[in-house]
Amino acid sequence: MILRYVLILFFLGLVGCDRSALVVHQQKISPSYLASTNVGSPDPRTPPSGQMIVAEWWLNKQAMRFDPILRLSILFHDFSEDVVEYPICSKIGYETYFLVNEKFKETGGLLSYRAEIITCDGEVYADWKHQLWVKLIDINDDTEVRSSAVVEKSKQGSVIETPCCNSSK
């Protein structure tokens, strides 16, 4: 009997250990999203269509001392990007990013996103990435930066500088 209670307490303890500081999910916005549709009273206006991102956080007192912000980096289907920042004023809370109607049609909807809780020092306290998240590389960027390893390799001897052996006999 005692073993049973110990096991129950043990498993309850494990459930409480897997709590992330930041959780993000995406939801579709359609006429069924409206409460008026669910109670049989249709909205006389054009119902919205689109998507939304909901970011939830749970922070401790130490994190709140650093005036954190929530930064959402969003990648759309047309490969345009948007970065939105929200101040975090409470230990527990959520923010919602809406992409509806015209902007939804222009961009084609959400492709991927990343959420970060950043302290006033610029350090990332918590991070959450969509499974398809990738930072886009701008190939038209004129400020091309090469690493020192690439620059050094271009200065090293190459096949062109190697004396050629003509094996014509």
MDTraj code that builds the backbone (N, CA, C; nanometers):
import mdtraj as md
import numpy as np

residues = "MET ILE LEU ARG TYR VAL LEU ILE LEU PHE PHE LEU GLY LEU VAL GLY CYS ASP ARG SER ALA LEU VAL VAL HIS GLN GLN LYS ILE SER PRO SER TYR LEU ALA SER THR ASN VAL GLY SER PRO ASP PRO ARG THR PRO PRO SER GLY GLN MET ILE VAL ALA GLU TRP TRP LEU ASN LYS GLN ALA MET ARG PHE ASP PRO ILE LEU ARG LEU SER ILE LEU PHE HIS ASP PHE SER GLU ASP VAL VAL GLU TYR PRO ILE CYS SER LYS ILE GLY TYR GLU THR TYR PHE LEU VAL ASN GLU LYS PHE LYS GLU THR GLY GLY LEU LEU SER TYR ARG ALA GLU ILE ILE THR CYS ASP GLY GLU VAL TYR ALA ASP TRP LYS HIS GLN LEU TRP VAL LYS LEU ILE ASP ILE ASN ASP ASP THR GLU VAL ARG SER SER ALA VAL VAL GLU LYS SER LYS GLN GLY SER VAL ILE GLU THR PRO CYS CYS ASN SER SER LYS".split()
xyz = np.array([
    [0.0819, -0.1188, 0.0000],
    [0.0000, 0.0000, 0.0000],
    [0.0870, 0.1261, 0.0000],
    [0.1916, 0.1259, 0.0817],
    [0.2822, 0.2407, 0.0876],
    [0.3544, 0.2572, -0.0455],
    [0.3918, 0.1460, -0.1059],
    [0.4590, 0.1503, -0.2359],
    [0.3693, 0.2156, -0.3414],
    [0.2415, 0.1887, -0.3317],
    [0.1463, 0.2473, -0.4265],
    [0.1455, 0.3998, -0.4150],
    [0.1413, 0.4540, -0.2932],
    [0.1415, 0.5988, -0.2723],
    [0.2738, 0.6615, -0.3150],
    [0.3812, 0.5918, -0.2897],
    [0.5128, 0.6421, -0.3308],
    [0.5204, 0.6517, -0.4830],
    [0.4711, 0.5487, -0.5515],
    [0.4718, 0.5512, -0.6981],
    [0.3833, 0.6626, -0.7530],
    [0.2680, 0.6831, -0.6933],
    [0.1787, 0.7906, -0.7382],
    [0.2462, 0.9262, -0.7208],
    [0.3073, 0.9492, -0.6054],
    [0.3778, 1.0757, -0.5822],
    [0.4955, 1.0925, -0.6776],
    [0.5650, 0.9838, -0.7052],
    [0.6783, 0.9884, -0.7977],
    [0.6327, 1.0313, -0.9374],
    [0.5261, 0.9693, -0.9868],
    [0.4773, 1.0018, -1.1212],
    [0.4171, 1.1421, -1.1277],
    [0.3543, 1.1873, -1.0217],
    [0.3055, 1.3251, -1.0180],
    [0.4218, 1.4236, -1.0217],
    [0.5303, 1.3880, -0.9565],
    [0.6497, 1.4721, -0.9607],
    [0.7095, 1.4801, -1.1000],
    [0.7069, 1.3699, -1.1732],
    [0.7587, 1.3700, -1.3103],
    [0.6747, 1.4565, -1.4028],
    [0.5456, 1.4583, -1.3822],
    [0.4574, 1.5390, -1.4662],
    [0.4909, 1.6869, -1.4499],
    [0.5242, 1.7298, -1.3312],
    [0.5545, 1.8705, -1.3064],
    [0.6922, 1.9131, -1.3526],
    [0.7792, 1.8199, -1.3910],
    [0.9158, 1.8550, -1.4288],
    [0.9286, 1.9027, -1.5728],
    [0.8337, 1.8717, -1.6565],
    [0.8462, 1.9034, -1.7981],
    [0.7695, 2.0302, -1.8321],
    [0.8093, 2.1410, -1.7753],
    [0.7406, 2.2670, -1.7989],
    [0.8368, 2.3642, -1.8644],
    [0.8077, 2.4002, -1.9854],
    [0.8924, 2.4917, -2.0599],
    [0.8536, 2.6355, -2.0265],
    [0.9477, 2.7266, -2.0424],
    [0.9203, 2.8670, -2.0157],
    [0.8413, 2.9311, -2.1289],
    [0.8425, 2.8692, -2.2473],
    [0.7776, 2.9273, -2.3645],
    [0.7146, 2.8176, -2.4498],
    [0.5881, 2.8341, -2.4828],
    [0.5163, 2.7399, -2.5691],
    [0.4438, 2.8215, -2.6756],
    [0.4526, 2.7765, -2.8001],
    [0.3906, 2.8484, -2.9113],
    [0.3074, 2.7510, -2.9932],
    [0.1912, 2.7947, -3.0371],
    [0.1114, 2.7132, -3.1286],
    [0.0392, 2.8029, -3.2288],
    [-0.0014, 2.7410, -3.3370],
    [-0.0657, 2.8099, -3.4476],
    [-0.2096, 2.7616, -3.4582],
    [-0.2993, 2.8518, -3.4972],
    [-0.4395, 2.8139, -3.5092],
    [-0.4997, 2.8796, -3.6326],
    [-0.5876, 2.8082, -3.6987],
    [-0.6571, 2.8594, -3.8166],
    [-0.7736, 2.9474, -3.7721],
    [-0.7959, 3.0571, -3.8434],
    [-0.9105, 3.1436, -3.8167],
    [-1.0066, 3.1290, -3.9347],
    [-1.1267, 3.0850, -3.9054],
    [-1.2292, 3.0647, -4.0080],
    [-1.3637, 3.1034, -3.9467],
    [-1.4722, 3.0960, -4.0228],
    [-1.6029, 3.1276, -3.9630],
    [-1.6342, 3.0436, -3.8390],
    [-1.5848, 2.9208, -3.8323],
    [-1.6115, 2.8370, -3.7146],
    [-1.5398, 2.8885, -3.5899],
    [-1.4425, 2.9791, -3.6078],
    [-1.3708, 3.0388, -3.4950],
    [-1.4608, 3.1361, -3.4186],
    [-1.5597, 3.1932, -3.4866],
    [-1.6477, 3.2918, -3.4245],
    [-1.7503, 3.2250, -3.3340],
    [-1.7745, 3.2841, -3.2193],
    [-1.8750, 3.2308, -3.1264],
    [-2.0138, 3.2375, -3.1884],
    [-2.0402, 3.3407, -3.2682],
    [-2.1732, 3.3555, -3.3285],
    [-2.2060, 3.2393, -3.4218],
    [-2.1060, 3.1829, -3.4874],
    [-2.1288, 3.0687, -3.5752],
    [-2.1666, 2.9458, -3.4934],
    [-2.1037, 2.9284, -3.3792],
    [-2.1278, 2.8100, -3.2965],
    [-2.2644, 2.8105, -3.2287],
    [-2.3233, 2.9282, -3.2083],
    [-2.4550, 2.9342, -3.1447],
    [-2.5663, 2.9531, -3.2467],
    [-2.5331, 2.9500, -3.3748],
    [-2.6350, 2.9582, -3.4786],
    [-2.6773, 3.0992, -3.5139],
    [-2.6009, 3.1987, -3.4748],
    [-2.6306, 3.3381, -3.5068],
    [-2.5191, 3.3905, -3.5965],
    [-2.5338, 3.3776, -3.7280],
    [-2.4238, 3.4142, -3.8171],
    [-2.3874, 3.5621, -3.8089],
    [-2.2601, 3.5897, -3.8228],
    [-2.2082, 3.7260, -3.8195],
    [-2.2492, 3.7962, -3.9491],
    [-2.3131, 3.9128, -3.9411],
    [-2.3565, 3.9804, -4.0632],
    [-2.2397, 4.0326, -4.1478],
    [-2.1273, 4.0582, -4.0856],
    [-2.0109, 4.1046, -4.1606],
    [-1.9422, 3.9867, -4.2266],
    [-1.8455, 4.0155, -4.3113],
    [-1.7664, 3.9094, -4.3728],
    [-1.6825, 3.8442, -4.2643],
    [-1.6960, 3.7144, -4.2444],
    [-1.6176, 3.6495, -4.1383],
    [-1.4691, 3.6500, -4.1735],
    [-1.3838, 3.6593, -4.0726],
    [-1.2401, 3.6627, -4.0995],
    [-1.1884, 3.5270, -4.1458],
    [-1.0805, 3.5323, -4.2229],
    [-1.0100, 3.4088, -4.2586],
    [-0.8619, 3.4366, -4.2433],
    [-0.7895, 3.3394, -4.1913],
    [-0.6469, 3.3581, -4.1711],
    [-0.5906, 3.2604, -4.0707],
    [-0.4840, 3.3046, -4.0048],
    [-0.4156, 3.2231, -3.9048],
    [-0.3721, 3.3124, -3.7898],
    [-0.3429, 3.2491, -3.6784],
    [-0.2877, 3.3232, -3.5650],
    [-0.1835, 3.2382, -3.4938],
    [-0.0913, 3.3085, -3.4300],
    [0.0125, 3.2449, -3.3488],
    [-0.0126, 3.2866, -3.2046],
    [-0.0158, 3.1898, -3.1151],
    [-0.0332, 3.2176, -2.9727],
    [0.0938, 3.1737, -2.9012],
    [0.1576, 3.2675, -2.8317],
    [0.2789, 3.2389, -2.7542],
    [0.2455, 3.2545, -2.6060],
    [0.2729, 3.1504, -2.5280],
    [0.2473, 3.1515, -2.3838],
    [0.3796, 3.1385, -2.3096],
    [0.3918, 3.2058, -2.1959],
    [0.5152, 3.1962, -2.1186],
    [0.4862, 3.1839, -1.9697],
    [0.5835, 3.1243, -1.9005],
    [0.5846, 3.1106, -1.7550],
    [0.7258, 3.1461, -1.7112],
    [0.7423, 3.2593, -1.6468],
    [0.8751, 3.3046, -1.6057],
    [0.8846, 3.3100, -1.4540],
    [1.0075, 3.3020, -1.4046],
    [1.0293, 3.3152, -1.2608],
    [1.0643, 3.4605, -1.2268],
    [1.0771, 3.4899, -1.0977],
    [1.1054, 3.6272, -1.0540],
    [1.2389, 3.6778, -1.1072],
    [1.3387, 3.5892, -1.1133],
    [1.4704, 3.6310, -1.1610],
    [1.4639, 3.6778, -1.3062],
    [1.3873, 3.6108, -1.3887],
    [1.3759, 3.6498, -1.5298],
    [1.3053, 3.7842, -1.5438],
    [1.2099, 3.8123, -1.4577],
    [1.1357, 3.9382, -1.4665],
    [1.2223, 4.0585, -1.4307],
    [1.3316, 4.0368, -1.3602],
    [1.4225, 4.1469, -1.3249],
    [1.4950, 4.2038, -1.4462],
    [1.5006, 4.1270, -1.5548],
    [1.5755, 4.1678, -1.6737],
    [1.4871, 4.2294, -1.7817],
    [1.3668, 4.2747, -1.7469],
    [1.2738, 4.3375, -1.8419],
    [1.2661, 4.2614, -1.9739],
    [1.2164, 4.1386, -1.9710],
    [1.2161, 4.0568, -2.0929],
    [1.1151, 4.1053, -2.1969],
    [1.1433, 4.0704, -2.3208],
    [1.0497, 4.0951, -2.4300],
    [1.0281, 3.9641, -2.5049],
    [0.9149, 3.9539, -2.5711],
    [0.8851, 3.8395, -2.6564],
    [0.9063, 3.8848, -2.8001],
    [0.9940, 3.8165, -2.8719],
    [1.0198, 3.8485, -3.0123],
    [0.9694, 3.7339, -3.0991],
    [0.8767, 3.7646, -3.1897],
    [0.8268, 3.6679, -3.2871],
    [0.8883, 3.7005, -3.4226],
    [0.9615, 3.6056, -3.4779],
    [1.0151, 3.6177, -3.6136],
    [0.9292, 3.5274, -3.7009],
    [0.8676, 3.5858, -3.8028],
    [0.7681, 3.5134, -3.8816],
    [0.8110, 3.5079, -4.0273],
    [0.7999, 3.3899, -4.0864],
    [0.8284, 3.3684, -4.2281],
    [0.6976, 3.3284, -4.2957],
    [0.6612, 3.4024, -4.4006],
    [0.5360, 3.3780, -4.4710],
    [0.5598, 3.2904, -4.5935],
    [0.4507, 3.2412, -4.6541],
    [0.4600, 3.1545, -4.7720],
    [0.5226, 3.2247, -4.8917],
    [0.5112, 3.3573, -4.9000],
    [0.5732, 3.4295, -5.0112],
    [0.7192, 3.4658, -4.9798],
    [0.7735, 3.4088, -4.8733],
    [0.9105, 3.4262, -4.8259],
    [0.9403, 3.5679, -4.7779],
    [0.8388, 3.6458, -4.7483],
    [0.8610, 3.7725, -4.6807],
    [0.8708, 3.7427, -4.5313],
    [0.9296, 3.8354, -4.4578],
    [0.9521, 3.8150, -4.3148],
    [0.8954, 3.9312, -4.2354],
    [0.8665, 3.9053, -4.1099],
    [0.8203, 4.0087, -4.0184],
    [0.8729, 3.9746, -3.8794],
    [0.9114, 4.0766, -3.8056],
    [0.9559, 4.0586, -3.6674],
    [0.8707, 4.1499, -3.5804],
    [0.8080, 4.0917, -3.4786],
    [0.7201, 4.1658, -3.3891],
    [0.7701, 4.1444, -3.2469],
    [0.7741, 4.2525, -3.1680],
    [0.8180, 4.2424, -3.0286],
    [0.7074, 4.2890, -2.9357],
    [0.6902, 4.2153, -2.8267],
    [0.5912, 4.2478, -2.7251],
    [0.6625, 4.2570, -2.5902],
    [0.6370, 4.3611, -2.5104],
    [0.6953, 4.3650, -2.3756],
    [0.6263, 4.2626, -2.2861],
    [0.7028, 4.2012, -2.1990],
    [0.6472, 4.1046, -2.1034],
    [0.6377, 4.1742, -1.9684],
    [0.5151, 4.1908, -1.9195],
    [0.4927, 4.2647, -1.7955],
    [0.4519, 4.1761, -1.6781],
    [0.4241, 4.0488, -1.7045],
    [0.3838, 3.9589, -1.5962],
    [0.4563, 3.8253, -1.6092],
    [0.4663, 3.7531, -1.4985],
    [0.5376, 3.6247, -1.4981],
    [0.4688, 3.5205, -1.5848],
    [0.3377, 3.5237, -1.5895],
    [0.2607, 3.4287, -1.6692],
    [0.1727, 3.5086, -1.7647],
    [0.1747, 3.4694, -1.8917],
    [0.0918, 3.5429, -1.9865],
    [0.0975, 3.4842, -2.1257],
    [0.0336, 3.5551, -2.2180],
    [0.0341, 3.5120, -2.3572],
    [0.0169, 3.6332, -2.4481],
    [0.0586, 3.6192, -2.5710],
    [0.0379, 3.7195, -2.6754],
    [-0.0106, 3.6470, -2.7996],
    [-0.0892, 3.7172, -2.8797],
    [-0.1452, 3.6583, -3.0009],
    [-0.1112, 3.7460, -3.1203],
    [-0.0601, 3.6836, -3.2257],
    [-0.0317, 3.7524, -3.3518],
    [-0.1362, 3.7063, -3.4528],
    [-0.2104, 3.8020, -3.5094],
    [-0.3151, 3.7697, -3.6056],
    [-0.2694, 3.8016, -3.7474],
    [-0.2945, 3.7092, -3.8376],
    [-0.2712, 3.7283, -3.9808],
    [-0.4045, 3.6977, -4.0483],
    [-0.4805, 3.8031, -4.0783],
    [-0.6163, 3.7820, -4.1292],
    [-0.6441, 3.8643, -4.2544],
    [-0.7442, 3.8193, -4.3268],
    [-0.8029, 3.8840, -4.4430],
    [-0.7004, 3.9229, -4.5493],
    [-0.6834, 4.0530, -4.5782],
    [-0.5980, 4.0962, -4.6895],
    [-0.4520, 4.0549, -4.6719],
    [-0.3977, 4.0755, -4.5525],
    [-0.2571, 4.0389, -4.5313],
    [-0.2377, 3.8876, -4.5452],
    [-0.3356, 3.8112, -4.5020],
    [-0.3302, 3.6657, -4.5172],
    [-0.3274, 3.6279, -4.6650],
    [-0.4102, 3.6928, -4.7455],
    [-0.4139, 3.6647, -4.8892],
    [-0.2856, 3.7095, -4.9588],
    [-0.2321, 3.8258, -4.9202],
    [-0.1094, 3.8778, -4.9819],
    [0.0100, 3.7870, -4.9566],
    [0.0236, 3.7401, -4.8333],
    [0.1420, 3.6621, -4.7959],
    [0.1260, 3.5129, -4.8193],
    [0.0036, 3.4662, -4.8340],
    [-0.0196, 3.3231, -4.8517],
    [-0.0254, 3.2473, -4.7206],
    [-0.0164, 3.3166, -4.6097],
    [-0.0251, 3.2521, -4.4790],
    [0.1108, 3.2305, -4.4149],
    [0.1080, 3.1686, -4.2980],
    [0.2294, 3.1425, -4.2207],
    [0.3013, 3.0197, -4.2753],
    [0.4305, 3.0314, -4.2921],
    [0.5114, 2.9159, -4.3301],
    [0.5844, 2.8620, -4.2079],
    [0.6488, 2.9530, -4.1337],
    [0.7270, 2.9117, -4.0180],
    [0.7434, 3.0314, -3.9252],
    [0.7832, 3.0052, -3.8010],
    [0.8013, 3.1134, -3.7058],
    [0.8929, 3.0682, -3.5933],
    [0.9453, 3.1674, -3.5235],
    [1.0323, 3.1436, -3.4089],
    [0.9951, 3.2443, -3.3012],
    [0.9903, 3.1998, -3.1776],
    [0.9619, 3.2880, -3.0650],
    [1.0801, 3.2841, -2.9694],
    [1.1183, 3.4014, -2.9203],
    [1.2290, 3.4117, -2.8248],
    [1.1889, 3.5058, -2.7125],
    [1.2272, 3.4714, -2.5918],
    [1.2175, 3.5646, -2.4805],
    [1.3584, 3.6177, -2.4595],
    [1.3725, 3.7488, -2.4739],
    [1.5043, 3.8118, -2.4719],
    [1.5113, 3.9089, -2.3549],
    [1.6224, 3.9052, -2.2821],
    [1.6425, 3.9953, -2.1690],
    [1.6917, 4.1307, -2.2192],
    [1.6960, 4.2287, -2.1293],
    [1.7430, 4.3624, -2.1677],
    [1.8904, 4.3608, -2.2078],
    [1.9652, 4.2573, -2.1685],
    [2.1059, 4.2433, -2.2079],
    [2.1196, 4.1898, -2.3499],
    [2.0093, 4.1458, -2.4098],
    [2.0138, 4.0875, -2.5434],
    [2.0325, 3.9371, -2.5431],
    [2.0348, 3.8763, -2.4252],
    [2.0515, 3.7312, -2.4164],
    [1.9167, 3.6609, -2.4315],
    [1.9202, 3.5442, -2.4941],
    [1.7986, 3.4655, -2.5137],
    [1.7732, 3.3828, -2.3880],
    [1.6601, 3.4087, -2.3225],
    [1.6229, 3.3354, -2.2018],
    [1.5521, 3.2053, -2.2377],
    [1.4617, 3.2114, -2.3353],
    [1.3890, 3.0928, -2.3819],
    [1.3683, 3.1050, -2.5320],
    [1.3619, 2.9908, -2.5981],
    [1.3543, 2.9884, -2.7436],
    [1.2594, 2.8776, -2.7864],
    [1.1785, 2.9038, -2.8873],
    [1.0893, 2.8024, -2.9425],
    [1.0867, 2.8205, -3.0930],
    [1.1115, 2.7114, -3.1671],
    [1.1149, 2.7184, -3.3132],
    [1.0119, 2.6235, -3.3726],
    [0.9453, 2.6699, -3.4771],
    [0.8582, 2.5841, -3.5572],
    [0.9476, 2.4816, -3.6249],
    [0.8952, 2.3631, -3.6517],
    [0.9791, 2.2561, -3.7065],
    [1.0354, 2.2888, -3.8441],
    [0.9766, 2.3822, -3.9171],
    [1.0288, 2.4219, -4.0480],
    [1.1083, 2.5520, -4.0435],
    [1.1346, 2.6046, -3.9234],
    [1.2022, 2.7338, -3.9125],
    [1.3430, 2.7279, -3.9691],
    [1.3759, 2.8258, -4.0500],
    [1.5109, 2.8427, -4.1013],
    [1.5304, 2.9916, -4.1280],
    [1.6474, 3.0415, -4.0982],
    [1.6790, 3.1815, -4.1265],
    [1.7077, 3.1932, -4.2749],
    [1.6343, 3.2813, -4.3438],
    [1.6539, 3.2978, -4.4873],
    [1.7879, 3.3631, -4.5169],
    [1.8505, 3.3203, -4.6240],
    [1.9758, 3.3795, -4.6698],
    [1.9422, 3.4711, -4.7859],
    [1.9809, 3.5969, -4.7753],
    [1.9541, 3.6939, -4.8804],
    [2.0698, 3.6909, -4.9791],
    [2.0468, 3.6374, -5.0988],
    [2.1557, 3.6259, -5.1967],
    [2.1827, 3.7579, -5.2671],
    [2.0951, 3.8552, -5.2517],
    [2.1155, 3.9861, -5.3132],
    [2.1838, 4.0837, -5.2194],
    [2.2275, 4.0370, -5.1045],
    [2.2913, 4.1229, -5.0057],
    [2.4298, 4.1629, -5.0549],
    [2.4553, 4.2944, -5.0678],
    [2.5837, 4.3438, -5.1168],
    [2.6937, 4.3364, -5.0116],
    [2.6577, 4.3240, -4.8867],
    [2.7571, 4.3190, -4.7802],
    [2.7953, 4.1747, -4.7538],
    [2.8525, 4.1124, -4.8547],
    [2.8912, 3.9720, -4.8426],
    [3.0085, 3.9610, -4.7462],
    [2.9946, 3.8751, -4.6506],
    [3.0986, 3.8556, -4.5512],
    [3.1552, 3.7161, -4.5689],
    [3.2864, 3.7094, -4.5860],
    [3.3524, 3.5800, -4.5977],
    [3.4259, 3.5507, -4.4687],
    [3.4285, 3.4262, -4.4341],
    [3.5038, 3.3894, -4.3155],
    [3.6521, 3.3927, -4.3492],
    [3.7362, 3.4036, -4.2492],
    [3.8806, 3.4098, -4.2723],
    [3.9316, 3.2808, -4.3347],
    [3.8667, 3.1684, -4.3068],
    [3.9096, 3.0410, -4.3644],
    [3.8903, 3.0411, -4.5158],
    [3.7815, 3.0983, -4.5635],
    [3.7560, 3.1039, -4.7076],
    [3.8550, 3.1978, -4.7748],
    [3.8833, 3.3119, -4.7131],
    [3.9778, 3.4075, -4.7709],
    [4.1165, 3.3455, -4.7789],
    [4.1585, 3.2748, -4.6747],
    [4.2906, 3.2129, -4.6737],
    [4.3023, 3.1047, -4.7798],
    [4.1976, 3.0264, -4.7992],
    [4.2037, 2.9197, -4.8986],
    [4.2166, 2.9756, -5.0393],
    [4.1581, 3.0917, -5.0645],
    [4.1692, 3.1492, -5.1978],
    [4.3112, 3.1998, -5.2235],
    [4.3891, 3.2257, -5.1184],
    [4.5264, 3.2722, -5.1343],
    [4.6249, 3.1565, -5.1443],
    [4.5845, 3.0373, -5.1039],
    [4.6744, 2.9232, -5.1045],
    [4.6991, 2.8751, -5.2466],
    [4.8029, 2.7948, -5.2602],
    [4.8337, 2.7378, -5.3905],
    [4.7197, 2.6506, -5.4384],
    [4.6956, 2.6541, -5.5649],
    [4.5863, 2.5762, -5.6199],
    [4.6364, 2.4919, -5.7354],
    [4.5473, 2.4231, -5.7967],
    [4.5827, 2.3366, -5.9089],
    [4.6392, 2.4197, -6.0231],
    [4.5904, 2.5420, -6.0389],
    [4.6373, 2.6277, -6.1484],
    [4.7846, 2.6622, -6.1300],
    [4.8276, 2.6841, -6.0053],
    [4.9658, 2.7226, -5.9796],
    [5.0605, 2.6031, -5.9778],
    [5.0081, 2.4828, -5.9747],
    [5.0914, 2.3629, -5.9720],
    [5.1499, 2.3399, -6.1107],
    [5.2803, 2.3119, -6.1176],
    [5.3384, 2.2887, -6.2500],
    [5.2715, 2.1696, -6.3172],
    [5.2455, 2.1868, -6.4423],
    [5.1752, 2.0842, -6.5186],
    [5.2746, 1.9843, -6.5740],
    [5.2420, 1.8618, -6.5686],
    [5.3283, 1.7583, -6.6231],
    [5.2699, 1.7096, -6.7529],
    [5.3380, 1.7363, -6.8569],
    [5.2927, 1.6867, -6.9875],
    [5.3503, 1.5491, -7.0068],
    [5.2692, 1.4548, -7.0110],
    [5.3163, 1.3172, -7.0273],
    [5.2954, 1.2724, -7.1714],
    [5.3420, 1.3522, -7.2611],
    [5.3323, 1.3120, -7.4019],
    [5.4612, 1.2439, -7.4408],
    [5.4546, 1.1211, -7.4790],
    [5.5747, 1.0451, -7.5138],
    [5.5723, 1.0036, -7.6552],
])
top = md.Topology()
chain = top.add_chain()
for i, resn in enumerate(residues, 1):
    res = top.add_residue(resn, chain, resSeq=i)
    for name in ("N", "CA", "C"):
        top.add_atom(name, md.element.get_by_symbol(name[0]), res)
traj = md.Trajectory(xyz[None], top)
